[in-house]
Amino acid sequence: MNEKTIVNRLSRVGIFGNVVLAAFKLIAGVLGRSGAMVSDAVHSLSDVFATFIAWIGVLLSKQKEDAEHPYGHERLECVASLTLGLILAGTGLGIGWSGVRKLFFERGSLEIPTMLPLIAAAVSIIVKEAMFHYTMHYAKRLDSAAFKADAWHHRSDAFSSIGSFIGIGMAKLGFPIMDPIASLIICVLILKVAYDIIRDALNKMLDTSGGKAVEQRLKDFIEAQDGVERVDLLHTRQFGNKMYVDLEIAVEADISLRNAHAIAERVHTAVEQEFPNVKHVMIHVNPLEE
């Protein structure tokens, strides 16, 4: 299955699944008199837009380099992830405000929900957790930050439904105040996921390094290549879901320029083959100085 087919399939499954689930939960929340389930339905509806944005972001990021963008378009996927995080944060805050309003300003009108929203919450937990694993499996195959963020949207919706299930269950036991409290718990869970997604997107947009562990693996691999006497400098920077490497290697001082160039070419090819997420290696060759 090629990348385009995977992207299109993920998008169709995400959009269709969330539309059906959001409609089901909204009907269950309204008919079953549960504000927590209505909030949960709004969260599922936001996932429809999240999946659409992830799909657009991934398609745009796969465009080839051109004269105006010689380094490619990978960062557009980071823009999509950042947008998804902001949408998720906005959804969480909206759900939180709904809970605050009912808890402090509409407390006298709280109702005990029926069994319907409790059933809807259980169905939602199962479906959304399945969608999380499905989306994350293919997101890892694509190494797609946007679809990983979309997968976490699905799991955050499962968390929302767990909160709804507990809140609605407690409300049915005679504690209607637990329904809006469940909305507040859902809000906190969603905001945590949104924060993680936004932070990851910003890191990848700001030329953040690949990390000490990755750089040490690169250094060890490069120094094991024939002709390389030492790594003098190694910097990495993330570019969307790819990484650039700036490298200085030391070779024997008395070899020809042709041989030094051949060593650099072998290192360049070997690194890009061994580390698939490395988009390009820029190598400078130094003469070995004892």
C-alpha angles and dihedrals in degrees: 000000000000125000096257092053091049092049093049093046093049090050094050093047092046097047097042094043094049095046092052094043094046091051092048093049094045092053091045091049095049097042092038094048095237121143090186091058092047088053089049090052091053089052091053090049090053088056089064090062090041093057091046091052091047090052093050092044094051093046092051093045091055093062115119123252115275138183093275095041106035092164094054133243103279093122090067086075088057088052088053091049091049090050091050091051092051092048090050091049091050091050091050093050091048091052090047092052090050089055093046092049093052093042098050108018106028101032094126092059096054113132133199108248124231127240093266098079090045089057090045091053092052092049091048093052092054096043097044094047089051090049090050093056093043094050095042091051092058094036088061091049089053093038085226119166091191095055091042086056089048090052089054088051087060093048092046087055089052088052088050090053092049088054090047092049092052094043095047091045091052091045090054089052088061103276105107090168088073091070095069090036087058088056090055091050089050089051093055093048092049093048091052092054091045091052092052092049094047093047092050092048093050092048091055092048095050100060091255113181121255089246135258095279093053092045092050091052089050093048093050092047094048095047089053091060119105113265096016110119098176144345107241098180136005125179127170130193130185119235108185106301091338132077134219121210125207109196141180118191130185120225132177108296097224101053122106124266088244092057093044089052091049091054091050091049092051091050091048093052095042094051094049090048095046095042108041094186091060105100098184141356120211108201130194117188120217127190111248110256116193 
